[in-house]
Amino acid sequence: MLRIVLMQFVTTAVLACIVGLLAGVPGFCSALLGGVCCAVPNGLFALRLYTSARKPGGANPMSFFIGEFVKIATTIALIGAVVWLYHDLNWPAFIVSFIAVLKSYIILLFRHRS
């Protein structure tokens, strides 16, 4: 899980820099916020799974479902906060960054361990 979350933050940074070069500061901020809206809830979810797995008795399925619900609610809240508070939002940069970070785990699927 740590590798996936790390990959999401790296994807956020790289994509924000690329979009920043193409669309300026509002594009950079929009892409950065789009990636953060996806990566932060996933990081919190991974932390919750890690801590519940380390407890005596291990993780249970209910812990997973509660964590997933909190992740979705946090994602929606972060997107709502960005839309409400950041008035120069570049929608294409925000959405592309969010989707790219959401799907960045695919890169790790194609890496082979030696």
N, C-alpha and C positions, 0 to 999 in steps of 0.2 A: 504494500500500500504506500509506503514511503516513497518508493521510486515513482509511482504514478503521480502522487501529489507534487513531488519535486519536478517531474516532467511538465506538469501543468503550470507551475510557476515559471519555469524556464520558457515554455511556449508563450506565456503571457508577456514576459519581458521582451523576447525576440519579436513577437508580432507587434507589440506596442511601438518598438523602435522602428520597424519597417513602415508601419502605418504613419508614424510621426514624420518620417522623411517624405512620405507621399502626401499627407493631408495636413501637416502642421500640428501645432500644439493641441487644438481641440480633438483632432483625430488620435493623437498619442494618448491623451487623457481618456478618451472614449474607449479605445482598444484596451488600455490598461484596466479601466474599471470593468469592462466586459469580462476580461480574464479573471479578475479578482472576484467577481460575482459568482464565478464557477469554481475557482480553485480554493477559496477560503472555506466554503461549506464542505467541500470534499476533504479538506485537511482536518476540519473539526470532526467529521464522520470517521475518518481513519484514526484519529486520536481516541475517539470514543470506543471504537472496536478494539483498539490496542489495549486500552485500560480495562475493558470488560473481559478480554481474553486473559489478562494477567491476574484477575481476581480468583480466589479459591473457588473451585467449581467450574471455572471457565465461562465462556460466553454462551448465552442462550439465544434462541431465535427472536424472542421478544425484544432483546437488546438491539438486535439488528434492525428490526422494524421501527422501533422508536427512534433510533439513530437516523434511519432513512427519512422518516417523517420530519425530524428536526432539520435535516440537510435540505429537504425540499422547501420547508418553510423559511429557512435562512436565505436560500437562494432567491425566493420570491421577494422577501423583505429587502434584500440588498438591491435587487433590480428596481424595486419600487423607490427605494431611497435615492438611487442614482438618477432615475427619471425625474423625480421630484426636485432634487437639489442641484443637479448639474444642468444648467440651461443651455450650454453650448454642445449638447450631446450630438455626436455624429453617429446617427443610427446604423449606417452600414458598417462602420468600424466596430461599433459596440457588438452588433449581432455576429459579425464574422469572427471576432475575437472570442466571443462566448462559445460559439459552435466549435471553433478550432481547439480551444482549451478543453472543451467537453469531450472531444474525440481524440485528443492527443495520446491517450493510452494505446491507440492502435500502433503507434511507433514502437512501443515496448513489446507488442505481440510479435513483431517481425524480427526482433533482435534475438539472436541465438546465443546461448551461453556456451562458452568453450570448455 
